[in-house]
């Protein structure tokens, strides 16, 4: 089972959007970054940085919205056309993903 931590008014929105685009079943834990939700021992065991989003997919725990979305696209998105089928196309996907993170924000 996939679990995503974070509220839609944070960067968790990107991951919620990706999960919906992929049509995946997931549990949403809407932890708010503006309060004490992220400081709990339980959550810091998931993300020691005490930030959102974080994702758990089976044994994998991952944080950082772009890392989560690239993982989801790679793991679940090939059949949906959300993951490139060659190393060259993957490199371009990484390039534009990092560009968005550095320039658009």
C-alpha positions in Angstrom: 0.0 0.0 0.0 1.2 3.5 -0.9 0.9 6.2 1.8 1.6 9.9 1.1 2.1 12.3 3.9 1.4 16.0 3.4 -1.3 18.5 2.7 -2.4 19.6 -0.8 -1.3 23.2 0.0 2.3 22.0 0.2 4.6 20.4 -2.4 2.8 17.2 -1.6 0.3 18.5 -4.2 2.6 17.4 -6.9 2.7 13.8 -5.6 -1.1 13.7 -5.0 -1.6 14.8 -8.6 0.8 12.1 -9.9 -0.9 9.4 -7.8 -4.3 10.5 -9.3 -2.9 10.6 -12.8 -1.6 7.1 -12.4 -4.9 5.9 -10.9 -3.1 4.3 -8.0 -4.8 3.3 -4.7 -3.1 5.1 -1.9 -3.7 6.4 1.7 -3.3 10.1 2.2 -2.1 11.3 5.6 -2.7 15.1 5.5 0.0 16.3 7.8 0.2 20.1 8.0 3.6 21.7 8.0 2.3 24.7 9.8 1.8 23.0 13.1 3.4 20.3 15.2 2.4 17.3 12.9 5.9 16.9 11.5 7.7 17.0 14.8 6.3 13.7 16.2 8.7 10.8 16.7 6.6 8.7 14.4 6.8 11.1 11.5 10.5 11.9 12.1 11.2 8.1 11.7 9.6 8.5 8.2 11.4 11.8 7.3 14.1 12.9 9.7 14.0 16.3 8.0 10.5 16.8 9.4 9.1 18.1 6.1 6.5 17.0 3.6 5.9 15.2 1.3 7.0 11.7 2.2 5.9 8.5 0.6 5.9 4.9 1.7 5.5 2.2 -0.9 5.9 -1.2 0.7 9.4 -1.2 2.2 10.5 2.0 0.4 10.3 5.3 2.2 11.1 8.4 0.1 10.9 12.1 0.5 11.3 15.2 -1.7 8.5 15.7 -4.2 10.5 15.4 -7.4 12.2 12.2 -6.2 8.8 10.8 -5.3 7.3 11.8 -8.7 10.2 10.4 -10.7 9.9 7.1 -8.7 6.2 6.9 -9.3 6.5 7.6 -13.0 9.3 5.0 -13.3 7.6 2.3 -11.2 4.0 2.7 -12.3 3.8 5.1 -15.2 5.3 3.3 -18.2 2.0 1.9 -19.4 0.4 5.4 -18.9 3.0 7.1 -21.0 4.5 8.9 -18.0 8.0 7.3 -18.1 10.4 7.5 -21.1 11.4 4.3 -22.8 15.0 5.1 -23.6 18.0 6.4 -21.6 18.1 9.5 -23.9 14.5 10.3 -23.2 15.0 9.6 -19.5 17.9 12.0 -19.4 15.6 14.7 -21.0 12.9 13.9 -18.3 15.5 14.4 -15.6 16.8 17.6 -17.2 13.4 19.2 -17.4 12.4 18.0 -14.0 15.5 19.6 -12.4 15.0 22.7 -14.5 11.5 23.1 -13.2 12.7 22.7 -9.6 15.5 25.3 -10.1 14.0 27.8 -12.4 10.2 27.8 -12.1 10.1 27.9 -8.3 
